[in-house]
Amino acid sequence: MVEADVPLKTAGAGHEISDLNPKSIAFFAGALAVIIALAFVTVYVMSYLFLKTAIRSQTTPSPLSYTSEPAPESSLEVKPGRDLKTMRAEEDKILKSYAWIDKEKNIVRIPIDRAIDILAERGLPVRAQSGEKSK
């Protein structure tokens, strides 16, 4: 027999039989929808339980924490340069003036320049070593 004599099979209109089964696709889609719905319900229930646990474990705030006074507003410096000059002038006045710190204990404040001069003349005070005799 010659091959040309064999009739060819032609596919008719429709779909291939080897395609996916529509019932399997529908079952998969349904199962996926159920799993997603269960996940949403589980997350909702867990969130609710965590919220209830957090509320139960909170300590009650002190009655002193409730105040009728408003919170203080932030205070920005309007002229920071002027404020800095004022602060430095006050510090310079302290560093360059004589004043009593404690009259009963005879503690005085002397200008920083004078304190440096006295320290240069006398040197730093030194403790006597335990093995050495003090002069």
C-alpha positions in Angstrom: 0.0 0.0 0.0 1.1 3.5 -0.8 1.0 6.2 1.8 -0.9 8.5 -0.5 -3.9 6.2 -0.4 -4.4 6.6 3.5 -7.0 9.3 4.2 -5.8 12.1 6.5 -7.6 12.8 9.8 -8.6 16.4 10.0 -9.6 18.1 13.2 -13.1 19.4 13.4 -14.1 22.7 14.8 -13.8 22.9 18.6 -11.0 22.5 21.0 -8.2 20.2 21.7 -9.0 17.3 23.9 -5.5 17.6 25.6 -6.4 21.1 27.0 -7.1 21.6 30.8 -10.3 20.2 32.2 -12.7 23.1 32.9 -14.0 21.2 36.0 -10.5 21.1 37.4 -10.0 24.9 36.8 -13.3 25.6 38.5 -12.5 23.4 41.4 -9.0 25.1 41.8 -10.6 28.6 41.6 -13.2 27.6 44.2 -10.6 26.1 46.6 -8.4 29.2 46.2 -11.4 31.5 47.0 -12.2 29.4 50.1 -8.5 29.5 51.3 -8.4 33.3 50.8 -11.6 33.7 52.7 -10.3 31.6 55.6 -7.1 33.6 55.6 -9.1 36.9 55.9 -11.2 35.5 58.7 -8.2 34.1 60.6 -6.4 37.5 60.3 -9.5 39.3 61.5 -10.0 37.1 64.5 -6.3 37.2 65.5 -6.3 41.0 65.2 -9.4 41.2 67.4 -7.8 38.9 70.0 -4.5 40.8 70.0 -6.4 44.1 70.4 -8.4 42.8 73.4 -5.2 41.4 75.0 -3.4 44.7 74.5 -6.3 46.6 76.0 -6.5 44.3 79.0 -2.7 44.5 79.7 -2.6 48.3 79.6 -2.1 50.0 82.9 -4.5 52.7 83.8 -3.0 56.2 83.5 -2.4 58.2 86.6 -5.1 60.8 87.4 -2.3 63.3 87.7 -1.6 62.8 84.0 -4.8 64.5 83.1 -4.3 68.2 83.1 -6.5 71.1 82.1 -3.4 73.1 81.1 -2.4 73.1 77.5 1.0 71.8 76.5 3.6 74.5 76.4 4.3 75.9 72.9 7.7 75.5 71.4 9.7 78.6 71.9 11.9 79.6 69.1 14.5 82.3 69.5 13.4 85.3 67.5 16.9 86.9 67.4 19.4 84.1 68.2 22.4 86.4 67.5 21.3 88.9 70.2 20.6 86.1 72.7 24.0 84.6 72.1 25.7 87.9 72.7 23.7 88.4 75.9 24.7 85.0 77.1 28.3 85.5 76.3 28.3 88.9 78.0 26.9 87.3 81.2 29.6 84.5 81.1 32.4 87.1 80.5 31.1 89.1 83.5 31.3 86.0 85.7 34.8 85.0 84.3 36.3 88.5 84.7 34.9 89.6 88.1 35.5 89.1 91.8 32.6 87.8 93.9 31.9 85.9 97.1 30.6 82.3 96.5 30.3 81.5 100.2 31.3 84.0 102.9 31.1 81.5 105.7 33.5 79.1 104.1 35.6 81.9 102.6 35.1 80.8 99.0 35.5 83.6 96.5 35.4 83.8 92.7 38.4 85.5 91.0 38.9 86.5 87.4 40.1 83.6 85.2 43.2 85.5 84.1 44.2 86.1 87.7 43.6 82.4 88.5 45.9 81.4 85.6 48.6 83.7 86.9 48.4 82.4 90.4 48.5 78.8 89.2 51.6 79.6 87.0 53.4 81.1 90.1 52.5 78.4 92.6 52.0 75.4 90.4 49.4 72.7 90.8 48.9 71.3 94.3 50.4 67.8 94.6 49.5 65.1 97.1 52.4 63.5 98.9 53.1 59.9 98.0 52.5 57.3 100.7 56.2 56.3 100.6 57.6 59.8 100.5 58.0 62.3 103.3 56.3 65.6 102.8 58.4 68.7 103.2 
